[in-house]
């Protein structure tokens, strides 16, 4: 009996040490990147992107992970087609030349079993800058409808438009922009 108990302990330790990281595909139906800025001091404007793809690799045991996200900049949604066209122009996203926005992580920091920050490189309009996303919530559990493992998170970061050659009308239209990334991903 004692040998059996010792074998179980070693087996559980070995499985946790050698557990492979899990890869999750972004669920585009439940992930909607948003950006917020102040408009002439009157109000904060909140807009989104309708198309996102990418992968998240997560290893709770090793406390490591990676995030690779691609946002279709042409899918910007302000609620007004004319304004969508305006901010896709050369002064802002210039989607004719730069159709995507990307984020590629360089490090994920954990507090206990949950990620709390994701450091990485954000590329907008052909300009790449290091940013740190703050993870404000994180959930890992089986998806109740798909019957597959899933993860979900909300992350936020503040950037300056002018850092990405998009500073037109600043400071009247705020240079500071808050990017919010609510994302859900399903295990491959």
Secondary structure, 3 states (H helix, E strand, C coil): CHHHHHHHHHHHHHHHHCCCCEEEEECHHHCCCEEEEEECCCEEEEEEECCEEEEEEEECCCCEEEEEEEEEHHHEECCCHHHHHHHCCCCCCCCCCCCEEEEEEEEEEEECCEEEEEEEEEEECCEEEEEEEEEEEEEEEECCCCCCEEEEEEEEEEEEHHHHCCCCCCCCECCEEEEEEEEEEEEC
